[in-house]
């Protein structure tokens, strides 16, 4: 599970911004009725969902991009070659393009709380650290500060007992590589555990699910999936999975000539693929290929639901931008309710659906807003920050009226538009 995430100097995000899944202490009657929106771990309450709302270009997507960038670097930076430029941009005003960007993520892995952070510019890692909380006190696993010396023994310091031969890993870690990524690649157990956590437990967007597991999710949750498809105004009454063997050309990268193929190497290989077939109300005997014959919206909804079922069943975290794009409001609420019905799944989503800004569905600390400041940076705050807001008020109406800012101020009258046309 993810506890919190902080970042600074990343695209429109200038100063430190924090997404915190820790639930605040709210004791109102309305909040008590939303007990399914939180779960308890180590006597602390955490939010199952956080929704981020705001106008276009206010920074919602920058938050999702930052989490994606952070996780990708943990998983992939050991592959970086010398001279690589990191794929992001710092905040471009006020001299921030010369300052480092910083990331910090708190998480629980195998029952242990960790705090991991790093800073970098577009060409190199500047600092990196990992701490854990085996008890009430914070314990250092490693700290890396590239600017404090030249030798690896000066740059790195390590806590006792966490890594075998950590300096060997440090010697193999370049300035454009995270130590935790290199340590995982070099078979260090703790690093592999953390690598596995971010690979298998934190999803950004809608990743693919292994075929056999996807089939199992479908077969054990078919009624729920069909209910969701029906809510999407679909006349699909059944979905089945069919395994098919397909022969495809085989040409390994290490083959350098036709002679090597002719010398006995097979030119084709057989792969097993899964096809999802749908049945419609008009004639259930006629099957439709999900990906080839159904609408793009139906295909997206189907795979999103499969991922959500995995997230909900196994207490994982899903981070997704505009999760309800092109979906009816009731279907969007259905998706959120899937998470709230789980034991400890989490979702961080962005949306323009103002119907979700509703304190009968979300606690005040689950509703966040982004807005653009005068200096073009992202402002980030929650409904809970408005101390004069009472829970008998209409949050959606207040939002649309501009009470919480975070709404576009556009003069869109016919008269104004005619002036734009020069009429």
Buried (B, 14 or more C-beta within 10 A) or exposed (E): BBBBBBBBBBBBBBBEBEBBBEBBEBEBEBBEEBEEBBBEBEEEBBBBBBBBBBBEBBBBBBBBBBBBBBBEBBBEBBEBEEEBEBEBEBBEEEEBEEBBBBBBBBBBBEEEBBBBBBBBBBEBBBBBBBBBBEEEEEBBBBBBBBEEEEEBEEBBBBBEEBBEEBEBBBEBBBEBBBBBBBBBBBEBEBBBBBBBBBBEBBBBEBEEBEEEEBBBBBEEBEEBBBEBBBBBEBEBBBBBBEEEEEEEEBEEEEEEEEEEBEEEEEEEEEEEEBBBBBBBEEEEEEBBEBEEEBEEBBBBBBBBBBBBBBBBBEBBBBBBBBBBBEBEEEBBBBBBEBBBEBEBBBBBBBBEBBEBBEBEBBBBBBBBBBBBBEEBBBBBBBBBEBEEBEBEEEBBEBBEEEBBBBBEEEEEEEEEEEEEEEE
